[in-house]
């Protein structure tokens, strides 16, 4: 199973067996495709689709603490991590944060709302809910810092 492969330490024997009998196995990045080679040699690269023509590059001569967080409100995305930083209140008192995403009904959205209220950040943080995909490029371009607060990253 290839002990030199980082994935082999976390995937386990069941996934190895599943990969061996599957009609096709795909990976969303070249990194994962390469790392999973010990399990199966014919893994197909199937990158996540994102039409970059919808996203414009904006050179920032100075970066403002203008934050964007776009994820579903669910514990797997750790939506309270950004708000729990001790310096958040100071930083956000001179900036803006947009914390957008659908509510997955696990209590995460309510915990974020409570944290925003407890830190008196009602004026600085927007909680617009689900943002339609066609609006995402525009919303991202209005901000300077994209936050990714997940506890684990499955690609490099």
KEVEXBA-292495 format. One record per atom (N, C-alpha, C): residue number from 0; atom name; x, y, z negated. Coordinates in nm, 2 decimals, padded with zeros to 4 digits, always signed. Atoms other than C-alpha are relative to their C-alpha. Layout:
BEGIN
SITE pos site     xx     yy     zz
SITE NUM   CA      X      Y      Z
...
REM end
This chain:
BEGIN
SITE pos site     xx     yy     zz
SITE   0    N +00.08 -00.12 +00.00
SITE   0   CA +00.00 +00.00 +00.00
SITE   0    C +00.08 +00.13 +00.00
SITE   1    N -00.08 -00.12 -00.01
SITE   1   CA +00.29 +00.24 +00.01
SITE   1    C +00.01 +00.08 -00.12
SITE   2    N -00.01 -00.08 +00.12
SITE   2   CA +00.40 +00.37 -00.33
SITE   2    C +00.06 +00.13 +00.03
SITE   3    N -00.06 -00.13 -00.03
SITE   3   CA +00.59 +00.65 -00.16
SITE   3    C -00.11 +00.10 +00.04
SITE   4    N +00.11 -00.08 -00.04
SITE   4   CA +00.25 +00.79 -00.05
SITE   4    C -00.07 +00.05 -00.13
SITE   5    N +00.07 -00.05 +00.11
SITE   5   CA +00.10 +01.03 -00.31
SITE   5    C -00.15 -00.05 -00.01
SITE   6    N +00.14 +00.05 +00.00
SITE   6   CA -00.25 +00.92 -00.20
SITE   6    C -00.02 -00.14 -00.05
SITE   7    N +00.01 +00.14 +00.04
SITE   7   CA -00.17 +00.56 -00.28
SITE   7    C -00.02 -00.01 -00.16
SITE   8    N +00.01 +00.00 +00.14
SITE   8   CA -00.15 +00.65 -00.65
SITE   8    C -00.14 +00.03 -00.05
SITE   9    N +00.13 -00.05 +00.05
SITE   9   CA -00.50 +00.80 -00.66
SITE   9    C -00.12 -00.07 +00.07
SITE  10    N +00.11 +00.06 -00.08
SITE  10   CA -00.70 +00.62 -00.39
SITE  10    C -00.05 -00.14 -00.05
SITE  11    N +00.04 +00.13 +00.05
SITE  11   CA -00.69 +00.27 -00.52
SITE  11    C -00.03 -00.11 +00.10
SITE  12    N +00.01 +00.12 -00.09
SITE  12   CA -00.74 -00.08 -00.38
SITE  12    C -00.14 +00.00 +00.07
SITE  13    N +00.14 +00.00 -00.06
SITE  13   CA -01.12 -00.04 -00.31
SITE  13    C +00.00 +00.09 +00.13
SITE  14    N -00.01 -00.09 -00.11
SITE  14   CA -01.05 +00.25 -00.08
SITE  14    C +00.08 -00.06 +00.11
SITE  15    N -00.09 +00.07 -00.10
SITE  15   CA -00.77 +00.06 +00.09
SITE  15    C -00.08 -00.10 +00.08
SITE  16    N +00.08 +00.11 -00.06
SITE  16   CA -01.01 -00.23 +00.16
SITE  16    C -00.10 +00.07 +00.09
SITE  17    N +00.10 -00.07 -00.08
SITE  17   CA -01.28 +00.01 +00.28
SITE  17    C +00.06 +00.06 +00.13
SITE  18    N -00.07 -00.05 -00.12
SITE  18   CA -01.03 +00.18 +00.52
SITE  18    C +00.03 -00.11 +00.10
SITE  19    N -00.04 +00.11 -00.08
SITE  19   CA -00.92 -00.15 +00.65
SITE  19    C -00.12 -00.06 +00.09
SITE  20    N +00.11 +00.06 -00.07
SITE  20   CA -01.27 -00.27 +00.75
SITE  20    C -00.09 +00.11 +00.07
SITE  21    N +00.08 -00.11 -00.06
SITE  21   CA -01.42 +00.07 +00.86
SITE  21    C +00.02 +00.00 +00.15
SITE  22    N -00.01 -00.01 -00.15
SITE  22   CA -01.49 +00.12 +01.23
SITE  22    C +00.09 +00.11 +00.04
SITE  23    N -00.08 -00.12 -00.02
SITE  23   CA -01.32 +00.46 +01.21
SITE  23    C +00.03 +00.07 -00.13
SITE  24    N -00.03 -00.08 +00.12
SITE  24   CA -01.14 +00.66 +00.95
SITE  24    C +00.05 +00.14 +00.05
SITE  25    N -00.04 -00.13 -00.04
SITE  25   CA -01.10 +01.04 +00.98
SITE  25    C +00.06 +00.07 -00.12
SITE  26    N -00.06 -00.09 +00.10
SITE  26   CA -00.90 +01.30 +00.79
SITE  26    C -00.01 +00.14 +00.05
SITE  27    N +00.03 -00.14 -00.04
SITE  27   CA -00.97 +01.68 +00.78
SITE  27    C +00.13 +00.08 +00.02
SITE  28    N -00.12 -00.08 -00.02
SITE  28   CA -00.60 +01.78 +00.79
SITE  28    C +00.11 -00.10 +00.04
SITE  29    N -00.11 +00.08 -00.04
SITE  29   CA -00.27 +01.66 +00.94
SITE  29    C +00.07 -00.06 -00.12
SITE  30    N -00.06 +00.05 +00.12
SITE  30   CA -00.13 +01.63 +00.59
SITE  30    C -00.07 -00.13 -00.05
SITE  31    N +00.07 +00.12 +00.05
SITE  31   CA -00.40 +01.38 +00.48
SITE  31    C +00.02 -00.11 +00.10
SITE  32    N -00.02 +00.10 -00.10
SITE  32   CA -00.37 +01.20 +00.81
SITE  32    C +00.13 -00.07 -00.01
SITE  33    N -00.13 +00.06 +00.01
SITE  33   CA +00.00 +01.15 +00.76
SITE  33    C +00.01 -00.08 -00.13
SITE  34    N -00.01 +00.07 +00.13
SITE  34   CA -00.03 +01.06 +00.39
SITE  34    C -00.08 -00.13 -00.01
SITE  35    N +00.08 +00.12 +00.00
SITE  35   CA -00.29 +00.80 +00.46
SITE  35    C +00.04 -00.11 +00.10
SITE  36    N -00.05 +00.10 -00.10
SITE  36   CA -00.09 +00.62 +00.73
SITE  36    C +00.03 -00.14 -00.07
SITE  37    N -00.02 +00.14 +00.06
SITE  37   CA +00.01 +00.34 +00.48
SITE  37    C -00.13 -00.08 -00.01
SITE  38    N +00.13 +00.07 +00.01
SITE  38   CA -00.36 +00.25 +00.46
SITE  38    C -00.05 -00.04 +00.13
SITE  39    N +00.05 +00.03 -00.14
SITE  39   CA -00.44 +00.26 +00.83
SITE  39    C +00.08 +00.10 +00.09
SITE  40    N -00.08 -00.08 -00.10
SITE  40   CA -00.24 +00.38 +01.13
SITE  40    C -00.08 +00.08 +00.10
SITE  41    N +00.08 -00.07 -00.11
SITE  41   CA -00.52 +00.49 +01.36
SITE  41    C -00.10 +00.10 -00.06
SITE  42    N +00.09 -00.10 +00.06
SITE  42   CA -00.67 +00.76 +01.14
SITE  42    C -00.01 +00.12 +00.10
SITE  43    N +00.03 -00.11 -00.10
SITE  43   CA -00.83 +01.03 +01.36
SITE  43    C -00.01 +00.13 -00.07
SITE  44    N +00.00 -00.14 +00.06
SITE  44   CA -00.77 +01.40 +01.28
SITE  44    C -00.13 +00.06 +00.05
SITE  45    N +00.13 -00.07 -00.03
SITE  45   CA -01.11 +01.57 +01.26
SITE  45    C +00.00 +00.12 -00.09
SITE  46    N -00.01 -00.12 +00.08
SITE  46   CA -01.04 +01.92 +01.14
SITE  46    C -00.14 +00.06 -00.03
SITE  47    N +00.12 -00.07 +00.03
SITE  47   CA -01.31 +02.12 +00.96
SITE  47    C -00.02 +00.11 +00.11
SITE  48    N +00.03 -00.10 -00.11
SITE  48   CA -01.48 +02.34 +01.22
SITE  48    C -00.02 +00.14 -00.06
SITE  49    N +00.01 -00.14 +00.04
SITE  49   CA -01.44 +02.71 +01.18
SITE  49    C +00.04 +00.08 +00.12
SITE  50    N -00.02 -00.08 -00.11
SITE  50   CA -01.47 +02.95 +01.47
SITE  50    C +00.07 +00.13 -00.04
SITE  51    N -00.08 -00.12 +00.05
SITE  51   CA -01.19 +03.20 +01.40
SITE  51    C -00.03 +00.13 +00.08
SITE  52    N +00.03 -00.12 -00.08
SITE  52   CA -01.32 +03.44 +01.67
SITE  52    C -00.10 +00.09 -00.08
SITE  53    N +00.09 -00.07 +00.08
SITE  53   CA -01.58 +03.54 +01.41
SITE  53    C +00.06 +00.07 -00.12
SITE  54    N -00.07 -00.06 +00.11
SITE  54   CA -01.32 +03.64 +01.16
SITE  54    C +00.11 +00.09 +00.05
SITE  55    N -00.10 -00.10 -00.04
SITE  55   CA -01.12 +03.96 +01.21
SITE  55    C +00.11 +00.01 -00.10
SITE  56    N -00.11 -00.03 +00.09
SITE  56   CA -00.78 +04.02 +01.06
SITE  56    C +00.01 +00.14 -00.03
SITE  57    N -00.01 -00.14 +00.04
SITE  57   CA -00.75 +04.34 +00.86
SITE  57    C +00.13 +00.01 -00.08
SITE  58    N -00.12 -00.02 +00.07
SITE  58   CA -00.40 +04.44 +00.76
SITE  58    C -00.03 +00.10 -00.12
SITE  59    N +00.02 -00.08 +00.12
SITE  59   CA -00.41 +04.58 +00.41
SITE  59    C +00.13 +00.06 -00.04
SITE  60    N -00.13 -00.07 +00.04
SITE  60   CA -00.15 +04.84 +00.33
SITE  60    C +00.01 +00.00 -00.15
SITE  61    N +00.00 +00.02 +00.15
SITE  61   CA -00.25 +04.81 -00.03
SITE  61    C -00.12 -00.09 -00.03
SITE  62    N +00.11 +00.09 +00.04
SITE  62   CA -00.46 +04.54 -00.19
SITE  62    C -00.07 +00.05 -00.13
SITE  63    N +00.08 -00.04 +00.11
SITE  63   CA -00.74 +04.64 -00.42
SITE  63    C -00.05 -00.12 -00.07
SITE  64    N +00.06 +00.12 +00.07
SITE  64   CA -00.88 +04.41 -00.69
SITE  64    C -00.15 -00.01 +00.04
SITE  65    N +00.13 +00.01 -00.06
SITE  65   CA -01.18 +04.36 -00.47
SITE  65    C -00.02 -00.15 +00.04
SITE  66    N +00.00 +00.15 +00.00
SITE  66   CA -01.26 +03.99 -00.51
SITE  66    C -00.12 -00.06 +00.07
SITE  67    N +00.11 +00.08 -00.06
SITE  67   CA -01.47 +03.74 -00.32
SITE  67    C +00.02 -00.15 -00.04
SITE  68    N +00.01 +00.14 +00.03
SITE  68   CA -01.57 +03.39 -00.44
SITE  68    C -00.12 -00.05 +00.07
SITE  69    N +00.11 +00.06 -00.08
SITE  69   CA -01.78 +03.18 -00.20
SITE  69    C +00.01 -00.15 -00.02
SITE  70    N +00.01 +00.14 +00.02
SITE  70   CA -01.87 +02.84 -00.33
SITE  70    C -00.14 -00.02 -00.06
SITE  71    N +00.13 +00.03 +00.07
SITE  71   CA -02.18 +02.66 -00.46
SITE  71    C +00.03 +00.01 -00.15
SITE  72    N -00.01 +00.00 +00.14
SITE  72   CA -02.25 +02.72 -00.82
SITE  72    C -00.02 -00.14 -00.06
SITE  73    N +00.00 +00.13 +00.05
SITE  73   CA -02.15 +02.38 -00.95
SITE  73    C +00.13 -00.02 -00.07
SITE  74    N -00.12 +00.02 +00.08
SITE  74   CA -01.90 +02.26 -01.21
SITE  74    C +00.12 -00.04 +00.08
SITE  75    N -00.11 +00.04 -00.08
SITE  75   CA -01.68 +02.10 -00.94
SITE  75    C +00.08 +00.12 +00.06
SITE  76    N -00.06 -00.12 -00.05
SITE  76   CA -01.60 +02.45 -00.82
SITE  76    C +00.05 +00.10 -00.11
SITE  77    N -00.05 -00.08 +00.12
SITE  77   CA -01.53 +02.59 -01.17
SITE  77    C -00.03 +00.15 +00.02
SITE  78    N +00.03 -00.14 -00.03
SITE  78   CA -01.72 +02.91 -01.11
SITE  78    C +00.02 +00.10 -00.12
SITE  79    N -00.02 -00.09 +00.11
SITE  79   CA -01.65 +03.05 -01.46
SITE  79    C +00.15 +00.03 -00.02
SITE  80    N -00.15 -00.02 +00.01
SITE  80   CA -01.26 +03.03 -01.42
SITE  80    C +00.03 +00.14 +00.02
SITE  81    N -00.03 -00.14 -00.03
SITE  81   CA -01.24 +03.37 -01.26
SITE  81    C -00.04 +00.09 -00.12
SITE  82    N +00.05 -00.09 +00.10
SITE  82   CA -01.45 +03.53 -01.53
SITE  82    C +00.06 -00.02 -00.13
SITE  83    N -00.05 +00.03 +00.13
SITE  83   CA -01.28 +03.36 -01.82
SITE  83    C +00.14 +00.06 -00.02
SITE  84    N -00.13 -00.06 +00.02
SITE  84   CA -00.94 +03.54 -01.76
SITE  84    C -00.01 +00.12 -00.10
SITE  85    N +00.00 -00.11 +00.10
SITE  85   CA -00.86 +03.78 -02.05
SITE  85    C +00.01 +00.14 +00.07
SITE  86    N -00.02 -00.12 -00.07
SITE  86   CA -00.76 +04.05 -01.80
SITE  86    C -00.12 +00.04 +00.10
SITE  87    N +00.11 -00.02 -00.10
SITE  87   CA -01.08 +04.02 -01.59
SITE  87    C -00.07 +00.14 -00.03
SITE  88    N +00.07 -00.13 +00.03
SITE  88   CA -01.26 +04.31 -01.77
SITE  88    C +00.07 +00.12 +00.04
SITE  89    N -00.09 -00.12 -00.04
SITE  89   CA -00.97 +04.55 -01.72
SITE  89    C +00.01 +00.01 +00.15
SITE  90    N -00.02 +00.00 -00.14
SITE  90   CA -00.91 +04.45 -01.36
SITE  90    C -00.13 +00.04 +00.07
SITE  91    N +00.13 -00.02 -00.07
SITE  91   CA -01.28 +04.45 -01.26
SITE  91    C -00.06 +00.14 -00.03
SITE  92    N +00.05 -00.13 +00.03
SITE  92   CA -01.35 +04.78 -01.43
SITE  92    C +00.03 +00.11 +00.11
SITE  93    N -00.03 -00.09 -00.11
SITE  93   CA -01.19 +04.95 -01.13
SITE  93    C -00.02 -00.07 +00.14
SITE  94    N +00.01 +00.07 -00.13
SITE  94   CA -01.30 +04.70 -00.86
SITE  94    C -00.14 -00.06 +00.01
SITE  95    N +00.13 +00.07 -00.03
SITE  95   CA -01.58 +04.48 -00.73
SITE  95    C +00.03 -00.14 +00.02
SITE  96    N -00.01 +00.14 -00.03
SITE  96   CA -01.64 +04.11 -00.72
SITE  96    C -00.13 -00.05 +00.05
SITE  97    N +00.12 +00.06 -00.06
SITE  97   CA -01.88 +03.92 -00.51
SITE  97    C +00.01 -00.15 -00.03
SITE  98    N +00.00 +00.14 +00.04
SITE  98   CA -01.96 +03.57 -00.65
SITE  98    C -00.12 -00.06 +00.06
SITE  99    N +00.12 +00.05 -00.08
SITE  99   CA -02.18 +03.42 -00.38
SITE  99    C +00.01 -00.15 +00.02
SITE 100    N +00.02 +00.14 -00.03
SITE 100   CA -02.31 +03.07 -00.33
SITE 100    C -00.13 -00.05 -00.05
SITE 101    N +00.12 +00.06 +00.04
SITE 101   CA -02.61 +02.85 -00.37
SITE 101    C +00.01 -00.06 -00.14
SITE 102    N +00.00 +00.06 +00.14
SITE 102   CA -02.72 +02.73 -00.72
SITE 102    C -00.03 -00.15 +00.02
SITE 103    N +00.02 +00.15 -00.01
SITE 103   CA -02.68 +02.35 -00.75
SITE 103    C -00.06 -00.05 -00.13
SITE 104    N +00.08 +00.04 +00.11
SITE 104   CA -02.88 +02.35 -01.07
SITE 104    C +00.07 -00.09 -00.11
SITE 105    N -00.07 +00.07 +00.11
SITE 105   CA -02.62 +02.21 -01.31
SITE 105    C +00.03 +00.09 -00.12
SITE 106    N -00.02 -00.10 +00.11
SITE 106   CA -02.62 +02.52 -01.53
SITE 106    C +00.12 +00.10 +00.02
SITE 107    N -00.12 -00.08 -00.03
SITE 107   CA -02.31 +02.68 -01.37
SITE 107    C -00.04 +00.15 +00.02
SITE 108    N +00.05 -00.14 -00.03
SITE 108   CA -02.50 +02.99 -01.24
SITE 108    C -00.04 +00.07 -00.13
SITE 109    N +00.04 -00.06 +00.13
SITE 109   CA -02.65 +03.05 -01.58
SITE 109    C +00.12 +00.04 -00.09
SITE 110    N -00.12 -00.02 +00.08
SITE 110   CA -02.31 +03.02 -01.75
SITE 110    C +00.08 +00.13 +00.06
SITE 111    N -00.07 -00.12 -00.06
SITE 111   CA -02.16 +03.28 -01.50
SITE 111    C -00.08 +00.12 -00.03
SITE 112    N +00.08 -00.12 +00.04
SITE 112   CA -02.45 +03.52 -01.56
SITE 112    C +00.02 +00.04 -00.14
SITE 113    N -00.02 -00.03 +00.14
SITE 113   CA -02.40 +03.49 -01.93
SITE 113    C +00.14 +00.06 -00.02
SITE 114    N -00.14 -00.06 +00.01
SITE 114   CA -02.02 +03.55 -01.90
SITE 114    C +00.00 +00.14 +00.06
SITE 115    N +00.00 -00.13 -00.05
SITE 115   CA -02.08 +03.85 -01.68
SITE 115    C -00.07 +00.10 -00.10
SITE 116    N +00.06 -00.08 +00.10
SITE 116   CA -02.32 +03.99 -01.94
SITE 116    C +00.09 +00.02 -00.12
SITE 117    N -00.09 -00.01 +00.12
SITE 117   CA -02.09 +03.91 -02.23
SITE 117    C +00.12 +00.09 +00.01
SITE 118    N -00.12 -00.09 -00.02
SITE 118   CA -01.80 +04.09 -02.07
SITE 118    C -00.04 +00.14 +00.05
SITE 119    N +00.05 -00.13 -00.05
SITE 119   CA -02.02 +04.38 -01.97
SITE 119    C +00.05 +00.03 +00.14
SITE 120    N -00.04 -00.01 -00.14
SITE 120   CA -01.94 +04.33 -01.60
SITE 120    C -00.11 +00.01 +00.10
SITE 121    N +00.12 -00.01 -00.09
SITE 121   CA -02.29 +04.38 -01.46
SITE 121    C +00.02 +00.09 +00.12
SITE 122    N -00.02 -00.10 -00.11
SITE 122   CA -02.18 +04.68 -01.26
SITE 122    C +00.10 -00.04 +00.10
SITE 123    N -00.12 +00.04 -00.08
SITE 123   CA -01.87 +04.51 -01.12
SITE 123    C -00.02 -00.13 +00.08
SITE 124    N +00.01 +00.14 -00.07
SITE 124   CA -01.99 +04.16 -01.02
SITE 124    C -00.14 -00.01 +00.06
SITE 125    N +00.13 +00.04 -00.07
SITE 125   CA -02.26 +04.08 -00.76
SITE 125    C -00.01 -00.15 +00.00
SITE 126    N +00.03 +00.14 -00.01
SITE 126   CA -02.43 +03.75 -00.77
SITE 126    C -00.11 -00.02 +00.10
SITE 127    N +00.10 -00.01 -00.10
SITE 127   CA -02.61 +03.75 -00.44
SITE 127    C -00.07 -00.14 +00.04
SITE 128    N +00.05 +00.13 -00.04
SITE 128   CA -02.68 +03.37 -00.42
SITE 128    C +00.05 -00.05 +00.13
SITE 129    N -00.04 +00.06 -00.13
SITE 129   CA -02.66 +03.18 -00.10
SITE 129    C +00.02 +00.11 +00.10
SITE 130    N -00.04 -00.10 -00.11
SITE 130   CA -02.49 +03.38 +00.18
SITE 130    C -00.01 -00.07 +00.13
SITE 131    N +00.01 +00.07 -00.13
SITE 131   CA -02.59 +03.28 +00.53
SITE 131    C +00.13 +00.00 +00.07
SITE 132    N -00.13 +00.02 -00.07
SITE 132   CA -02.30 +03.15 +00.74
SITE 132    C +00.04 +00.11 +00.09
SITE 133    N -00.03 -00.11 -00.10
SITE 133   CA -02.33 +03.42 +01.00
SITE 133    C +00.05 +00.13 -00.07
SITE 134    N -00.04 -00.12 +00.08
SITE 134   CA -02.28 +03.68 +00.72
SITE 134    C +00.14 -00.01 -00.06
SITE 135    N -00.12 +00.02 +00.07
SITE 135   CA -01.97 +03.52 +00.57
SITE 135    C +00.12 +00.08 +00.06
SITE 136    N -00.11 -00.08 -00.04
SITE 136   CA -01.71 +03.68 +00.80
SITE 136    C +00.00 +00.15 -00.04
SITE 137    N +00.02 -00.14 +00.04
SITE 137   CA -01.85 +04.03 +00.73
SITE 137    C +00.03 +00.02 -00.15
SITE 138    N -00.02 -00.01 +00.14
SITE 138   CA -01.86 +03.97 +00.36
SITE 138    C +00.15 -00.02 -00.04
SITE 139    N -00.14 +00.02 +00.03
SITE 139   CA -01.51 +03.83 +00.35
SITE 139    C +00.09 +00.12 +00.04
SITE 140    N -00.08 -00.11 -00.05
SITE 140   CA -01.37 +04.12 +00.55
SITE 140    C -00.02 +00.13 -00.09
SITE 141    N +00.02 -00.12 +00.09
SITE 141   CA -01.51 +04.37 +00.29
SITE 141    C +00.08 -00.02 -00.13
SITE 142    N -00.08 +00.03 +00.12
SITE 142   CA -01.29 +04.21 +00.02
SITE 142    C +00.15 -00.02 +00.03
SITE 143    N -00.14 +00.01 -00.01
SITE 143   CA -00.92 +04.19 -00.04
SITE 143    C +00.06 -00.13 -00.05
SITE 144    N -00.06 +00.12 +00.07
SITE 144   CA -00.87 +03.87 -00.25
SITE 144    C -00.11 -00.10 +00.00
SITE 145    N +00.09 +00.11 +00.00
SITE 145   CA -01.04 +03.54 -00.19
SITE 145    C +00.04 -00.10 -00.11
SITE 146    N -00.03 +00.08 +00.11
SITE 146   CA -01.06 +03.33 -00.50
SITE 146    C -00.04 -00.15 +00.03
SITE 147    N +00.03 +00.14 -00.01
SITE 147   CA -01.05 +02.95 -00.49
SITE 147    C +00.02 -00.06 -00.14
SITE 148    N -00.01 +00.03 +00.14
SITE 148   CA -01.12 +02.83 -00.84
SITE 148    C -00.02 -00.15 -00.03
SITE 149    N +00.02 +00.15 +00.02
SITE 149   CA -01.16 +02.45 -00.79
SITE 149    C +00.11 -00.05 -00.08
SITE 150    N -00.10 +00.06 +00.08
SITE 150   CA -00.97 +02.23 -01.03
SITE 150    C +00.09 -00.09 +00.07
SITE 151    N -00.08 +00.09 -00.08
SITE 151   CA -00.84 +02.01 -00.76
SITE 151    C +00.00 +00.04 +00.15
SITE 152    N +00.00 -00.03 -00.14
SITE 152   CA -00.73 +02.07 -00.40
SITE 152    C +00.04 -00.13 +00.07
SITE 153    N -00.03 +00.13 -00.06
SITE 153   CA -00.75 +01.77 -00.17
SITE 153    C +00.07 +00.01 +00.13
SITE 154    N -00.08 -00.01 -00.12
SITE 154   CA -00.55 +01.91 +00.12
SITE 154    C +00.11 +00.10 -00.03
SITE 155    N -00.11 -00.09 +00.01
SITE 155   CA -00.23 +02.10 +00.16
SITE 155    C +00.02 +00.08 +00.12
REM end
